[in-house]
């Protein structure tokens, strides 16, 4: 999977508040989704971002996301 443009995924962009890079590694994005899931407004997730999260969980989490 190629690097992700964080601006294409609004909730990812928001939870990356402390990072400056525009393109992020997919494995890192998955890790950030897991770590900061409590800050993700799930009602605002669009279909594209939901599909991304599902694909990342499949690729890097063996189909699971471990969120606190």
Buried (B, 14 or more C-beta within 10 A) or exposed (E): EEEBEBEEBBBBBBBBEEEEEEEBEBEBBBBBBBEBBEEBEEEEBEEEBEEBBEEBBEEBBEEEBEEE
